[in-house]
């Protein structure tokens, strides 16, 4: 995979335990972005135990052990920007 042009921030890690129903995405610039898991239908339908099997790819993408879909940092940031 290659980095997306014009994207200067990456993903450090994900967390599903801080707030119920939310996915916390920790970014390389120090920000924490909270997104409702319900905004990602395939993630929300995963068993909670499977959500902890995530992988960050190239700092800008994430996926899960038993998922073929790959999400990007822009998927998270686009949702966050639409809320302001």
ROZAPA-553885 format. One record per atom (N, C-alpha, C): atom name; x, y, z; residue number from 0; residue in one letter. Coordinates in pm, whole numbers, plus 32768, in hexadecimal, padded with zeros to 4 digits. Each point is the difference from the previous one (the first is absolute). Layout:
<atoms>
{atom 'CA' {X Y Z} NUM 'a'}
...
</atoms>
This chain:
<atoms>
{atom 'N' {8053 7F89 8000} 0 'x'}
{atom 'CA' {7FAD 8077 8000} 0 'x'}
{atom 'C' {8057 807C 8000} 0 'x'}
{atom 'N' {7FC7 806B 7FD2} 1 'x'}
{atom 'CA' {804B 807E 8000} 1 'x'}
{atom 'C' {7FB0 8069 804A} 1 'x'}
{atom 'N' {8046 8064 802B} 2 'x'}
{atom 'CA' {7FBF 806D 8049} 2 'x'}
{atom 'C' {7FA8 8052 7FA3} 2 'x'}
{atom 'N' {7F97 8037 803A} 3 'x'}
{atom 'CA' {7FA4 8051 7FB2} 3 'x'}
{atom 'C' {803B 808C 7FF0} 3 'x'}
{atom 'N' {7FF6 8037 7F88} 4 'x'}
{atom 'CA' {8036 8087 7FEB} 4 'x'}
{atom 'C' {7FB7 8067 8055} 4 'x'}
{atom 'N' {8049 8062 802E} 5 'x'}
{atom 'CA' {7FCA 8071 804D} 5 'x'}
{atom 'C' {7FCA 7FDA 808A} 5 'x'}
{atom 'N' {801C 7F89 8030} 6 'x'}
{atom 'CA' {7FD8 7FD9 8087} 6 'x'}
{atom 'C' {807D 7FFD 8056} 6 'x'}
{atom 'N' {8003 8054 8065} 7 'x'}
{atom 'CA' {8078 8010 8051} 7 'x'}
{atom 'C' {7FF4 7FC0 808A} 7 'x'}
{atom 'N' {7F8D 7FC7 801F} 8 'x'}
{atom 'CA' {7FEB 7FC4 8083} 8 'x'}
{atom 'C' {7FE7 7F6B 7FEE} 8 'x'}
{atom 'N' {802A 7FB4 8064} 9 'x'}
{atom 'CA' {7FEE 7F6F 7FF9} 9 'x'}
{atom 'C' {7FB4 7FCD 8078} 9 'x'}
{atom 'N' {7FEA 7F7E 8000} 10 'x'}
{atom 'CA' {7FBA 7FBC 806D} 10 'x'}
{atom 'C' {8066 7FB7 8056} 10 'x'}
{atom 'N' {7FFB 8017 8082} 11 'x'}
{atom 'CA' {8058 7FB8 805D} 11 'x'}
{atom 'C' {7FBC 7F82 8033} 11 'x'}
{atom 'N' {7F82 800E 802A} 12 'x'}
{atom 'CA' {7FBA 7F8B 8035} 12 'x'}
{atom 'C' {7F6B 801B 8007} 12 'x'}
{atom 'N' {7FB5 7F94 8015} 13 'x'}
{atom 'CA' {7F6F 8005 8012} 13 'x'}
{atom 'C' {7FDF 7FCD 808B} 13 'x'}
{atom 'N' {7F8E 802D 8035} 14 'x'}
{atom 'CA' {7FD2 7FCF 8081} 14 'x'}
{atom 'C' {7F68 7FFF 8002} 14 'x'}
{atom 'N' {7FC9 7F91 802B} 15 'x'}
{atom 'CA' {7F6F 7FF2 8006} 15 'x'}
{atom 'C' {7FCC 7FF7 808F} 15 'x'}
{atom 'N' {8057 8015 8063} 16 'x'}
{atom 'CA' {7FD8 7FEB 808B} 16 'x'}
{atom 'C' {7FE8 8080 804E} 16 'x'}
{atom 'N' {802C 8072 7FCD} 17 'x'}
{atom 'CA' {7FF4 807C 804E} 17 'x'}
{atom 'C' {7F70 802C 8014} 17 'x'}
{atom 'N' {7FB4 8004 7F95} 18 'x'}
{atom 'CA' {7F74 8029 8008} 18 'x'}
{atom 'C' {7FAC 7F9B 7FB4} 18 'x'}
{atom 'N' {7F9A 7FD0 803F} 19 'x'}
{atom 'CA' {7FA9 7F9C 7FC2} 19 'x'}
{atom 'C' {7FC6 8033 7F7C} 19 'x'}
{atom 'N' {8009 7FAD 7F9A} 20 'x'}
{atom 'CA' {7FC8 8023 7F7E} 20 'x'}
{atom 'C' {8057 805C 7FAD} 20 'x'}
{atom 'N' {8077 801F 8032} 21 'x'}
{atom 'CA' {8059 805D 7FB9} 21 'x'}
{atom 'C' {8083 7FBC 7FDC} 21 'x'}
{atom 'N' {803B 8030 7F94} 22 'x'}
{atom 'CA' {8085 7FD6 7FD8} 22 'x'}
{atom 'C' {805B 807A 8013} 22 'x'}
{atom 'N' {8065 7FF1 8053} 23 'x'}
{atom 'CA' {8062 806B 8013} 23 'x'}
{atom 'C' {8073 7FE5 7FA0} 23 'x'}
{atom 'N' {8022 8064 7FB0} 24 'x'}
{atom 'CA' {806F 7FF5 7FA2} 24 'x'}
{atom 'C' {806A 8065 802D} 24 'x'}
{atom 'N' {8074 7FCC 8024} 25 'x'}
{atom 'CA' {806E 8055 802E} 25 'x'}
{atom 'C' {8059 801E 7F89} 25 'x'}
{atom 'N' {8015 8081 7FE7} 26 'x'}
{atom 'CA' {804B 802D 7F8B} 26 'x'}
{atom 'C' {8090 8024 8024} 26 'x'}
{atom 'N' {8055 8000 7F9C} 27 'x'}
{atom 'CA' {808E 801B 8015} 27 'x'}
{atom 'C' {801B 8090 8029} 27 'x'}
{atom 'N' {7FA0 805A 7FEA} 28 'x'}
{atom 'CA' {8014 808C 8029} 28 'x'}
{atom 'C' {7FCE 801A 808F} 28 'x'}
{atom 'N' {7FD9 7F93 8047} 29 'x'}
{atom 'CA' {7FD6 800D 808A} 29 'x'}
{atom 'C' {7F6A 8009 8014} 29 'x'}
{atom 'N' {7FB4 8010 7F98} 30 'x'}
{atom 'CA' {7F6F 8009 800E} 30 'x'}
{atom 'C' {7FC3 7F76 8019} 30 'x'}
{atom 'N' {7F8E 8003 8043} 31 'x'}
{atom 'CA' {7FAD 7F89 8011} 31 'x'}
{atom 'C' {7F79 8021 7FC1} 31 'x'}
{atom 'N' {7FD7 7FAF 7FA1} 32 'x'}
{atom 'CA' {7F81 8015 7FBB} 32 'x'}
{atom 'C' {7FA1 7F91 802B} 32 'x'}
{atom 'N' {7F8A 8027 802E} 33 'x'}
{atom 'CA' {7F99 7F9F 8026} 33 'x'}
{atom 'C' {7F97 7FF7 7F93} 33 'x'}
{atom 'N' {7FE3 7F87 7FD5} 34 'x'}
{atom 'CA' {7F9E 7FE8 7F97} 34 'x'}
{atom 'C' {7FA0 7F94 8031} 34 'x'}
{atom 'N' {7F7E 8015 7FF1} 35 'x'}
{atom 'CA' {7FA4 7F95 8024} 35 'x'}
{atom 'C' {801B 7F84 7FAA} 35 'x'}
{atom 'N' {8007 7F8D 803F} 36 'x'}
{atom 'CA' {8017 7F84 7FB6} 36 'x'}
{atom 'C' {7F90 7FEB 7F9B} 36 'x'}
{atom 'N' {7F8A 8031 801D} 37 'x'}
{atom 'CA' {7F8D 7FEF 7FA6} 37 'x'}
{atom 'C' {8015 8041 7F77} 37 'x'}
{atom 'N' {805F 805D 7FF5} 38 'x'}
{atom 'CA' {801D 803F 7F7F} 38 'x'}
{atom 'C' {804C 7FA4 7FA2} 38 'x'}
{atom 'N' {8035 7F94 8034} 39 'x'}
{atom 'CA' {8046 7F9C 7FB1} 39 'x'}
{atom 'C' {7FB4 7F7D 8012} 39 'x'}
{atom 'N' {7F9F 7FE5 7FAA} 40 'x'}
{atom 'CA' {7FA4 7F90 8011} 40 'x'}
{atom 'C' {8048 7F7A 8010} 40 'x'}
{atom 'N' {8069 7FE7 7FB2} 41 'x'}
{atom 'CA' {8043 7F7F 800A} 41 'x'}
{atom 'C' {804E 7FF3 8083} 41 'x'}
{atom 'N' {8030 806F 8038} 42 'x'}
{atom 'CA' {8044 7FFB 8081} 42 'x'}
{atom 'C' {7F99 7FED 806F} 42 'x'}
{atom 'N' {7F90 8046 7FF7} 43 'x'}
{atom 'CA' {7F9A 7FF5 8069} 43 'x'}
{atom 'C' {7FC3 7F74 8005} 43 'x'}
{atom 'N' {8002 7FB8 7F91} 44 'x'}
{atom 'CA' {7FC8 7F79 7FFF} 44 'x'}
{atom 'C' {8064 7F96 802F} 44 'x'}
{atom 'N' {807D 8029 8015} 45 'x'}
{atom 'CA' {8066 7FA2 8030} 45 'x'}
{atom 'C' {7FEC 7FE4 8095} 45 'x'}
{atom 'N' {801C 7F86 802B} 46 'x'}
{atom 'CA' {8001 7FE7 8090} 46 'x'}
{atom 'C' {806A 8058 8043} 46 'x'}
{atom 'N' {7FE4 802C 8079} 47 'x'}
{atom 'CA' {805B 805A 8048} 47 'x'}
{atom 'C' {808D 7FC7 8007} 47 'x'}
{atom 'N' {800C 7F81 8016} 48 'x'}
{atom 'CA' {8084 7FBF 8009} 48 'x'}
{atom 'C' {804E 800F 7F7D} 48 'x'}
{atom 'N' {7FBB 7FFD 7F8E} 49 'x'}
{atom 'CA' {8042 800D 7F7D} 49 'x'}
{atom 'C' {802F 808F 7FE6} 49 'x'}
{atom 'N' {7FBF 8061 803C} 50 'x'}
{atom 'CA' {8029 808C 7FEC} 50 'x'}
{atom 'C' {808B 801C 8036} 50 'x'}
{atom 'N' {802B 7FB1 805F} 51 'x'}
{atom 'CA' {8085 8014 8038} 51 'x'}
{atom 'C' {806F 7FC5 7FAA} 51 'x'}
{atom 'N' {7FDD 7FC4 7F90} 52 'x'}
{atom 'CA' {8064 7FC4 7FA6} 52 'x'}
{atom 'C' {8014 805C 7F87} 52 'x'}
{atom 'N' {8023 807D 801C} 53 'x'}
{atom 'CA' {8013 8064 7F97} 53 'x'}
{atom 'C' {8093 800A 7FDB} 53 'x'}
{atom 'N' {8017 8037 7F8A} 54 'x'}
{atom 'CA' {8088 8016 7FCD} 54 'x'}
{atom 'C' {8006 808A 7FBF} 54 'x'}
{atom 'N' {806B 8047 8017} 55 'x'}
{atom 'CA' {8019 807E 7FBB} 55 'x'}
{atom 'C' {8062 7FE2 7F8F} 55 'x'}
{atom 'N' {7FE0 8030 7F89} 56 'x'}
{atom 'CA' {8052 7FE9 7F89} 56 'x'}
{atom 'C' {8032 8086 7FCB} 56 'x'}
{atom 'N' {8080 800E 7FED} 57 'x'}
{atom 'CA' {803C 807A 7FC7} 57 'x'}
{atom 'C' {7FDA 807F 804C} 57 'x'}
{atom 'N' {7FE1 7FF6 807E} 58 'x'}
{atom 'CA' {7FD8 8072 8055} 58 'x'}
{atom 'C' {7F7D 8042 7FD7} 58 'x'}
{atom 'N' {7FC9 7FE1 7F8C} 59 'x'}
{atom 'CA' {7F8A 8047 7FD1} 59 'x'}
{atom 'C' {7F86 7FA9 7FE9} 59 'x'}
{atom 'N' {800D 7F80 8017} 60 'x'}
{atom 'CA' {7F92 7FA4 7FE8} 60 'x'}
{atom 'C' {7FF0 7FA3 8078} 60 'x'}
{atom 'N' {7F88 7FCA 8010} 61 'x'}
{atom 'CA' {7FED 7F9A 8067} 61 'x'}
{atom 'C' {7F9C 7F99 7FCE} 61 'x'}
{atom 'N' {8010 7F87 8034} 62 'x'}
{atom 'CA' {7FA7 7F92 7FE0} 62 'x'}
{atom 'C' {8000 7FA0 8076} 62 'x'}
{atom 'N' {7FBC 7F92 7FF0} 63 'x'}
{atom 'CA' {7FF2 7F9F 806B} 63 'x'}
{atom 'C' {8024 7F76 7FCD} 63 'x'}
{atom 'N' {8025 7FA9 805C} 64 'x'}
{atom 'CA' {802E 7F7B 7FDD} 64 'x'}
{atom 'C' {7F9E 7FB5 7FA6} 64 'x'}
{atom 'N' {7F7F 8009 801C} 65 'x'}
{atom 'CA' {7F9D 7FB5 7FB4} 65 'x'}
{atom 'C' {7FAB 805A 7FA6} 65 'x'}
{atom 'N' {803D 8067 7FC6} 66 'x'}
{atom 'CA' {7FB8 805D 7FA9} 66 'x'}
{atom 'C' {8051 8019 7F82} 66 'x'}
{atom 'N' {7FBD 8006 7F90} 67 'x'}
{atom 'CA' {8046 801D 7F83} 67 'x'}
{atom 'C' {8004 8096 7FE2} 67 'x'}
{atom 'N' {7FA9 804D 803D} 68 'x'}
{atom 'CA' {7FFA 8090 7FE9} 68 'x'}
{atom 'C' {8072 8046 804A} 68 'x'}
{atom 'N' {8035 8067 7FC0} 69 'x'}
{atom 'CA' {8068 8053 803D} 69 'x'}
{atom 'C' {7FCB 808F 8006} 69 'x'}
{atom 'N' {8009 803D 8076} 70 'x'}
{atom 'CA' {7FD6 808B 8013} 70 'x'}
{atom 'C' {807A 8059 8004} 70 'x'}
{atom 'N' {7FED 8080 7FE2} 71 'x'}
{atom 'CA' {806F 805E 8002} 71 'x'}
{atom 'C' {7FEB 806A 806C} 71 'x'}
{atom 'N' {806C 8047 801C} 72 'x'}
{atom 'CA' {7FF7 806E 8061} 72 'x'}
{atom 'C' {7F9C 8068 7FCE} 72 'x'}
{atom 'N' {7FF1 8010 7F7E} 73 'x'}
{atom 'CA' {7F9F 8061 7FCD} 73 'x'}
{atom 'C' {7F70 7FD5 801A} 73 'x'}
{atom 'N' {7FE5 7F7D 8007} 74 'x'}
{atom 'CA' {7F7A 7FD2 8025} 74 'x'}
{atom 'C' {7FDC 8033 808C} 74 'x'}
{atom 'N' {8061 7FFC 805A} 75 'x'}
{atom 'CA' {7FEB 802E 8089} 75 'x'}
{atom 'C' {7FF6 8098 8004} 75 'x'}
{atom 'N' {805C 8043 7FBE} 76 'x'}
{atom 'CA' {8001 8093 8003} 76 'x'}
{atom 'C' {7F89 803B 7FB8} 76 'x'}
{atom 'N' {7FD3 7FC2 7F92} 77 'x'}
{atom 'CA' {7F89 8033 7FBA} 77 'x'}
{atom 'C' {7F86 7FFD 805A} 77 'x'}
{atom 'N' {7FF0 7F93 804C} 78 'x'}
{atom 'CA' {7F90 7FF8 805D} 78 'x'}
{atom 'C' {800E 806D 806A} 78 'x'}
{atom 'N' {8078 800D 8038} 79 'x'}
{atom 'CA' {8017 8061 8069} 79 'x'}
{atom 'C' {7FE5 808F 7FCF} 79 'x'}
{atom 'N' {8029 801F 7F87} 80 'x'}
{atom 'CA' {7FED 8087 7FC8} 80 'x'}
{atom 'C' {7F6B 801B 7FE7} 80 'x'}
{atom 'N' {7FB5 7F9A 7FDB} 81 'x'}
{atom 'CA' {7F71 8013 7FE4} 81 'x'}
{atom 'C' {7FB0 801D 807F} 81 'x'}
{atom 'N' {803B 7FE6 8074} 82 'x'}
{atom 'CA' {7FBC 8015 807F} 82 'x'}
{atom 'C' {8015 808C 8038} 82 'x'}
{atom 'N' {8057 804F 7FC1} 83 'x'}
{atom 'CA' {801B 8088 8033} 83 'x'}
{atom 'C' {7FC2 8069 7FA9} 83 'x'}
</atoms>
